[in-house]
Every structure is written in structure tokens, then in C-alpha cells.
């Protein structure tokens, strides 16, 4: 039983940091997609 826990915990532990970075990248792309048009409109007005 303990071996099975170790066998499933190891890949999960290795995958978590890249998954967190990937989710952060997706959030960054979404935020930039919303902010860039607003900034461009602001620059056009000035």
C-alpha cells in the first residue's frame, strides 16, 4: 500500500510546479489580452 502511495506521489510532485507555471502563463495571456486594447485606446485619445 505504501509503495503505491509513493508511486503516485512522485509523478504528481514532479508535475505540480510546471502546471502552476503553465496556469500562471495562461492567466498572464488573458490579462494582457484584456489590458492591451485598453492601453491602445488610451494612447489614441491622448
C-alpha distance matrix in Angstrom:
0.0 3.8 5.4 5.3 6.6 8.9 10.0 11.0 12.4 14.6 16.7 17.0 18.3 20.7 22.0 22.8 25.9 27.6 27.0 28.6 31.5 32.0 32.2 34.6 36.7 36.8 38.0 40.6 42.0 42.3 44.1 46.4 47.2 48.4 50.2 52.1 54.3 55.2 56.1 58.2 60.0 60.7 62.2 64.4 65.9 66.8
3.8 0.0 3.8 5.4 5.1 6.3 8.6 10.1 10.4 12.3 15.1 15.5 16.0 18.5 20.3 20.9 23.7 25.8 25.5 26.8 29.6 30.5 30.8 32.9 35.1 35.6 36.7 39.0 40.6 41.2 42.7 44.9 46.0 47.2 48.8 50.6 53.1 53.8 54.6 56.7 58.7 59.2 60.6 62.9 64.4 65.2
5.4 3.8 0.0 3.8 5.4 5.1 6.0 8.7 9.8 10.7 13.2 14.4 15.2 16.9 18.9 20.2 22.9 24.5 24.5 26.3 28.7 29.4 30.2 32.4 34.2 34.8 36.2 38.4 39.8 40.7 42.4 44.3 45.4 46.9 48.4 50.0 52.5 53.5 54.1 56.1 58.3 58.9 60.0 62.3 64.0 64.8
5.3 5.4 3.8 0.0 3.8 5.4 5.0 6.2 8.4 10.1 11.7 12.6 14.2 16.0 17.3 18.6 21.7 23.0 22.6 24.6 27.2 27.5 28.0 30.6 32.3 32.6 34.1 36.4 37.7 38.3 40.2 42.2 43.0 44.5 46.3 47.9 50.2 51.3 52.1 54.0 56.0 56.8 58.1 60.3 61.9 62.9
6.6 5.1 5.4 3.8 0.0 3.8 5.5 5.3 5.9 8.6 10.7 10.6 11.8 14.3 15.6 16.3 19.4 21.2 20.6 22.1 25.0 25.6 25.9 28.2 30.3 30.6 31.8 34.2 35.7 36.2 37.9 40.1 41.1 42.3 43.9 45.8 48.2 49.0 49.8 51.9 53.8 54.4 55.8 58.1 59.6 60.5
8.9 6.3 5.1 5.4 3.8 0.0 3.8 5.5 5.0 6.1 9.1 9.9 10.2 12.2 14.3 15.3 17.9 19.8 19.9 21.4 23.9 24.8 25.5 27.6 29.5 30.3 31.6 33.6 35.2 36.1 37.7 39.6 40.8 42.3 43.7 45.3 47.9 48.8 49.3 51.4 53.6 54.1 55.2 57.6 59.3 60.0
10.0 8.6 6.0 5.0 5.5 3.8 0.0 3.8 5.7 5.7 7.3 9.1 10.4 11.6 13.2 15.1 17.8 18.9 19.0 21.2 23.4 23.8 24.8 27.2 28.7 29.3 31.0 33.1 34.3 35.3 37.1 38.9 39.9 41.6 43.1 44.6 47.1 48.3 48.8 50.6 52.9 53.6 54.7 56.9 58.7 59.6
11.0 10.1 8.7 6.2 5.3 5.5 3.8 0.0 3.8 5.6 6.0 6.4 8.7 10.4 11.2 12.6 15.8 16.9 16.4 18.5 21.1 21.2 21.9 24.4 26.1 26.4 28.0 30.3 31.5 32.2 34.1 36.1 36.9 38.5 40.2 41.7 44.1 45.2 46.0 47.9 49.9 50.7 51.9 54.1 55.8 56.8
12.4 10.4 9.8 8.4 5.9 5.0 5.7 3.8 0.0 3.8 5.8 5.2 5.9 8.6 10.0 10.6 13.5 15.4 15.1 16.6 19.2 20.0 20.6 22.7 24.7 25.4 26.6 28.7 30.3 31.2 32.7 34.7 35.9 37.3 38.7 40.4 43.0 43.8 44.4 46.5 48.6 49.2 50.4 52.7 54.4 55.1
14.6 12.3 10.7 10.1 8.6 6.1 5.7 5.6 3.8 0.0 3.8 5.4 5.2 6.3 8.7 10.2 12.5 14.0 14.6 16.4 18.4 19.3 20.5 22.4 24.0 25.1 26.7 28.4 29.9 31.2 32.7 34.4 35.7 37.4 38.6 40.0 42.8 43.8 44.1 46.1 48.4 49.0 49.9 52.3 54.1 54.7
16.7 15.1 13.2 11.7 10.7 9.1 7.3 6.0 5.8 3.8 0.0 3.8 5.4 5.0 6.1 8.6 11.2 11.7 12.1 14.5 16.4 16.7 18.1 20.4 21.6 22.4 24.4 26.1 27.3 28.6 30.4 31.9 33.0 34.9 36.3 37.6 40.2 41.5 41.9 43.6 46.0 46.8 47.6 49.9 51.8 52.6
17.0 15.5 14.4 12.6 10.6 9.9 9.1 6.4 5.2 5.4 3.8 0.0 3.8 5.4 5.1 6.2 9.5 10.7 10.1 12.1 14.6 15.1 15.8 18.1 19.8 20.4 21.9 24.0 25.4 26.3 28.1 29.9 31.0 32.6 34.1 35.6 38.1 39.2 39.8 41.7 43.9 44.6 45.7 47.9 49.7 50.5
18.3 16.0 15.2 14.2 11.8 10.2 10.4 8.7 5.9 5.2 5.4 3.8 0.0 3.8 5.5 5.5 7.8 10.0 10.4 11.5 13.8 15.1 16.0 17.7 19.6 20.8 22.0 23.7 25.5 26.7 28.0 29.7 31.3 32.8 33.9 35.4 38.2 39.1 39.4 41.5 43.8 44.2 45.2 47.7 49.4 49.9
20.7 18.5 16.9 16.0 14.3 12.2 11.6 10.4 8.6 6.3 5.0 5.4 3.8 0.0 3.8 5.7 6.8 7.9 9.4 11.2 12.5 13.7 15.4 17.0 18.3 19.8 21.5 22.8 24.3 25.9 27.4 28.7 30.2 32.1 33.1 34.3 37.2 38.3 38.4 40.3 42.8 43.3 44.0 46.5 48.4 48.9
22.0 20.3 18.9 17.3 15.6 14.3 13.2 11.2 10.0 8.7 6.1 5.1 5.5 3.8 0.0 3.8 5.9 5.8 6.2 8.8 10.3 10.7 12.3 14.4 15.5 16.6 18.5 20.1 21.3 22.8 24.5 25.9 27.1 29.1 30.4 31.6 34.3 35.5 35.8 37.6 40.0 40.7 41.6 43.8 45.8 46.5
22.8 20.9 20.2 18.6 16.3 15.3 15.1 12.6 10.6 10.2 8.6 6.2 5.5 5.7 3.8 0.0 3.8 5.7 5.1 6.1 8.7 9.8 10.5 12.3 14.2 15.3 16.5 18.3 20.1 21.2 22.5 24.3 25.8 27.3 28.5 30.0 32.8 33.6 34.0 36.1 38.3 38.8 39.9 42.3 44.0 44.7
25.9 23.7 22.9 21.7 19.4 17.9 17.8 15.8 13.5 12.5 11.2 9.5 7.8 6.8 5.9 3.8 0.0 3.8 5.4 5.1 6.3 8.6 10.0 10.6 12.4 14.4 15.5 16.5 18.6 20.2 21.1 22.5 24.4 26.1 26.8 28.2 31.2 32.0 32.0 34.1 36.6 36.9 37.7 40.3 42.1 42.5
27.6 25.8 24.5 23.0 21.2 19.8 18.9 16.9 15.4 14.0 11.7 10.7 10.0 7.9 5.8 5.7 3.8 0.0 3.8 5.4 5.0 6.0 8.6 9.7 10.4 12.3 14.2 15.1 16.5 18.5 19.9 20.9 22.5 24.6 25.5 26.4 29.4 30.6 30.6 32.4 35.0 35.6 36.2 38.6 40.6 41.2
27.0 25.5 24.5 22.6 20.6 19.9 19.0 16.4 15.1 14.6 12.1 10.1 10.4 9.4 6.2 5.1 5.4 3.8 0.0 3.8 5.4 5.0 6.1 8.5 9.7 10.5 12.3 14.1 15.3 16.6 18.4 19.9 21.1 22.9 24.2 25.6 28.2 29.4 29.8 31.6 33.9 34.7 35.7 37.9 39.8 40.6
28.6 26.8 26.3 24.6 22.1 21.4 21.2 18.5 16.6 16.4 14.5 12.1 11.5 11.2 8.8 6.1 5.1 5.4 3.8 0.0 3.8 5.4 5.2 6.2 8.6 10.0 10.6 12.3 14.4 15.5 16.5 18.3 20.0 21.4 22.4 24.0 26.8 27.6 27.9 30.1 32.3 32.7 33.8 36.3 37.9 38.6
31.5 29.6 28.7 27.2 25.0 23.9 23.4 21.1 19.2 18.4 16.4 14.6 13.8 12.5 10.3 8.7 6.3 5.0 5.4 3.8 0.0 3.8 5.5 5.0 6.2 8.7 9.9 10.4 12.4 14.4 15.2 16.3 18.3 20.1 20.8 21.9 25.0 26.0 25.9 27.9 30.4 30.8 31.6 34.1 35.9 36.4
32.0 30.5 29.4 27.5 25.6 24.8 23.8 21.2 20.0 19.3 16.7 15.1 15.1 13.7 10.7 9.8 8.6 6.0 5.0 5.4 3.8 0.0 3.8 5.4 5.0 6.3 8.7 9.8 10.7 12.5 14.3 15.3 16.6 18.7 19.9 20.9 23.6 25.0 25.3 26.9 29.4 30.2 31.0 33.2 35.2 36.1
32.2 30.8 30.2 28.0 25.9 25.5 24.8 21.9 20.6 20.5 18.1 15.8 16.0 15.4 12.3 10.5 10.0 8.6 6.1 5.2 5.5 3.8 0.0 3.8 5.3 5.1 6.2 8.6 9.9 10.7 12.4 14.2 15.3 16.9 18.3 19.9 22.4 23.4 24.1 26.0 28.1 28.9 30.1 32.3 34.0 35.0
34.6 32.9 32.4 30.6 28.2 27.6 27.2 24.4 22.7 22.4 20.4 18.1 17.7 17.0 14.4 12.3 10.6 9.7 8.5 6.2 5.0 5.4 3.8 0.0 3.8 5.4 5.1 6.1 8.7 9.9 10.5 12.2 14.2 15.5 16.3 17.9 20.8 21.5 21.7 23.9 26.2 26.6 27.7 30.1 31.7 32.4
36.7 35.1 34.2 32.3 30.3 29.5 28.7 26.1 24.7 24.0 21.6 19.8 19.6 18.3 15.5 14.2 12.4 10.4 9.7 8.6 6.2 5.0 5.3 3.8 0.0 3.8 5.4 5.0 6.2 8.7 9.9 10.5 12.2 14.4 15.2 16.1 19.0 20.3 20.4 22.1 24.6 25.3 26.0 28.3 30.3 31.1
36.8 35.6 34.8 32.6 30.6 30.3 29.3 26.4 25.4 25.1 22.4 20.4 20.8 19.8 16.6 15.3 14.4 12.3 10.5 10.0 8.7 6.3 5.1 5.4 3.8 0.0 3.8 5.4 5.2 6.3 8.7 9.9 10.6 12.6 14.3 15.5 17.8 19.2 20.0 21.5 23.7 24.8 25.9 27.8 29.7 30.9
38.0 36.7 36.2 34.1 31.8 31.6 31.0 28.0 26.6 26.7 24.4 21.9 22.0 21.5 18.5 16.5 15.5 14.2 12.3 10.6 9.9 8.7 6.2 5.1 5.4 3.8 0.0 3.8 5.5 5.1 6.2 8.6 9.8 10.8 12.2 14.2 16.5 17.3 18.2 20.2 22.1 22.8 24.3 26.4 27.9 29.0
40.6 39.0 38.4 36.4 34.2 33.6 33.1 30.3 28.7 28.4 26.1 24.0 23.7 22.8 20.1 18.3 16.5 15.1 14.1 12.3 10.4 9.8 8.6 6.1 5.0 5.4 3.8 0.0 3.8 5.5 5.2 6.1 8.5 10.0 10.4 11.8 14.7 15.6 15.8 17.8 20.1 20.6 21.7 24.0 25.7 26.5
42.0 40.6 39.8 37.7 35.7 35.2 34.3 31.5 30.3 29.9 27.3 25.4 25.5 24.3 21.3 20.1 18.6 16.5 15.3 14.4 12.4 10.7 9.9 8.7 6.2 5.2 5.5 3.8 0.0 3.8 5.5 5.1 6.0 8.7 9.9 10.4 13.0 14.7 15.2 16.5 18.8 20.0 20.9 22.7 24.8 26.0
42.3 41.2 40.7 38.3 36.2 36.1 35.3 32.2 31.2 31.2 28.6 26.3 26.7 25.9 22.8 21.2 20.2 18.5 16.6 15.5 14.4 12.5 10.7 9.9 8.7 6.3 5.1 5.5 3.8 0.0 3.8 5.5 5.0 6.4 8.7 10.3 12.0 13.3 14.7 16.2 17.9 19.2 20.7 22.3 24.0 25.5
44.1 42.7 42.4 40.2 37.9 37.7 37.1 34.1 32.7 32.7 30.4 28.1 28.0 27.4 24.5 22.5 21.1 19.9 18.4 16.5 15.2 14.3 12.4 10.5 9.9 8.7 6.2 5.2 5.5 3.8 0.0 3.8 5.4 5.2 6.1 8.5 10.8 11.2 12.2 14.4 16.0 16.7 18.4 20.4 21.8 23.0
46.4 44.9 44.3 42.2 40.1 39.6 38.9 36.1 34.7 34.4 31.9 29.9 29.7 28.7 25.9 24.3 22.5 20.9 19.9 18.3 16.3 15.3 14.2 12.2 10.5 9.9 8.6 6.1 5.1 5.5 3.8 0.0 3.8 5.3 5.0 5.7 8.7 9.9 10.1 11.8 14.1 15.0 16.0 18.0 19.9 21.0
47.2 46.0 45.4 43.0 41.1 40.8 39.9 36.9 35.9 35.7 33.0 31.0 31.3 30.2 27.1 25.8 24.4 22.5 21.1 20.0 18.3 16.6 15.3 14.2 12.2 10.6 9.8 8.5 6.0 5.0 5.4 3.8 0.0 3.8 5.8 5.9 7.3 9.4 10.7 11.5 13.4 15.1 16.3 17.6 19.6 21.3
48.4 47.2 46.9 44.5 42.3 42.3 41.6 38.5 37.3 37.4 34.9 32.6 32.8 32.1 29.1 27.3 26.1 24.6 22.9 21.4 20.1 18.7 16.9 15.5 14.4 12.6 10.8 10.0 8.7 6.4 5.2 5.3 3.8 0.0 3.8 5.9 6.4 7.1 9.3 10.9 11.8 13.3 15.2 16.6 17.9 19.8
50.2 48.8 48.4 46.3 43.9 43.7 43.1 40.2 38.7 38.6 36.3 34.1 33.9 33.1 30.4 28.5 26.8 25.5 24.2 22.4 20.8 19.9 18.3 16.3 15.2 14.3 12.2 10.4 9.9 8.7 6.1 5.0 5.8 3.8 0.0 3.8 5.7 5.2 6.2 8.7 10.1 10.6 12.4 14.4 15.7 17.0
52.1 50.6 50.0 47.9 45.8 45.3 44.6 41.7 40.4 40.0 37.6 35.6 35.4 34.3 31.6 30.0 28.2 26.4 25.6 24.0 21.9 20.9 19.9 17.9 16.1 15.5 14.2 11.8 10.4 10.3 8.5 5.7 5.9 5.9 3.8 0.0 3.8 5.4 5.1 6.1 8.6 9.8 10.5 12.3 14.4 15.7
54.3 53.1 52.5 50.2 48.2 47.9 47.1 44.1 43.0 42.8 40.2 38.1 38.2 37.2 34.3 32.8 31.2 29.4 28.2 26.8 25.0 23.6 22.4 20.8 19.0 17.8 16.5 14.7 13.0 12.0 10.8 8.7 7.3 6.4 5.7 3.8 0.0 3.8 5.4 5.0 6.1 8.5 9.8 10.5 12.5 14.5
55.2 53.8 53.5 51.3 49.0 48.8 48.3 45.2 43.8 43.8 41.5 39.2 39.1 38.3 35.5 33.6 32.0 30.6 29.4 27.6 26.0 25.0 23.4 21.5 20.3 19.2 17.3 15.6 14.7 13.3 11.2 9.9 9.4 7.1 5.2 5.4 3.8 0.0 3.8 5.4 5.2 6.2 8.7 10.0 10.8 12.8
56.1 54.6 54.1 52.1 49.8 49.3 48.8 46.0 44.4 44.1 41.9 39.8 39.4 38.4 35.8 34.0 32.0 30.6 29.8 27.9 25.9 25.3 24.1 21.7 20.4 20.0 18.2 15.8 15.2 14.7 12.2 10.1 10.7 9.3 6.2 5.1 5.4 3.8 0.0 3.8 5.4 5.0 6.2 8.7 10.0 10.9
58.2 56.7 56.1 54.0 51.9 51.4 50.6 47.9 46.5 46.1 43.6 41.7 41.5 40.3 37.6 36.1 34.1 32.4 31.6 30.1 27.9 26.9 26.0 23.9 22.1 21.5 20.2 17.8 16.5 16.2 14.4 11.8 11.5 10.9 8.7 6.1 5.0 5.4 3.8 0.0 3.8 5.3 5.1 6.3 8.8 10.2
60.0 58.7 58.3 56.0 53.8 53.6 52.9 49.9 48.6 48.4 46.0 43.9 43.8 42.8 40.0 38.3 36.6 35.0 33.9 32.3 30.4 29.4 28.1 26.2 24.6 23.7 22.1 20.1 18.8 17.9 16.0 14.1 13.4 11.8 10.1 8.6 6.1 5.2 5.4 3.8 0.0 3.8 5.4 5.0 6.4 8.9
60.7 59.2 58.9 56.8 54.4 54.1 53.6 50.7 49.2 49.0 46.8 44.6 44.2 43.3 40.7 38.8 36.9 35.6 34.7 32.7 30.8 30.2 28.9 26.6 25.3 24.8 22.8 20.6 20.0 19.2 16.7 15.0 15.1 13.3 10.6 9.8 8.5 6.2 5.0 5.3 3.8 0.0 3.8 5.4 5.3 6.6
62.2 60.6 60.0 58.1 55.8 55.2 54.7 51.9 50.4 49.9 47.6 45.7 45.2 44.0 41.6 39.9 37.7 36.2 35.7 33.8 31.6 31.0 30.1 27.7 26.0 25.9 24.3 21.7 20.9 20.7 18.4 16.0 16.3 15.2 12.4 10.5 9.8 8.7 6.2 5.1 5.4 3.8 0.0 3.8 5.5 5.4
64.4 62.9 62.3 60.3 58.1 57.6 56.9 54.1 52.7 52.3 49.9 47.9 47.7 46.5 43.8 42.3 40.3 38.6 37.9 36.3 34.1 33.2 32.3 30.1 28.3 27.8 26.4 24.0 22.7 22.3 20.4 18.0 17.6 16.6 14.4 12.3 10.5 10.0 8.7 6.3 5.0 5.4 3.8 0.0 3.8 5.6
65.9 64.4 64.0 61.9 59.6 59.3 58.7 55.8 54.4 54.1 51.8 49.7 49.4 48.4 45.8 44.0 42.1 40.6 39.8 37.9 35.9 35.2 34.0 31.7 30.3 29.7 27.9 25.7 24.8 24.0 21.8 19.9 19.6 17.9 15.7 14.4 12.5 10.8 10.0 8.8 6.4 5.3 5.5 3.8 0.0 3.8
66.8 65.2 64.8 62.9 60.5 60.0 59.6 56.8 55.1 54.7 52.6 50.5 49.9 48.9 46.5 44.7 42.5 41.2 40.6 38.6 36.4 36.1 35.0 32.4 31.1 30.9 29.0 26.5 26.0 25.5 23.0 21.0 21.3 19.8 17.0 15.7 14.5 12.8 10.9 10.2 8.9 6.6 5.4 5.6 3.8 0.0
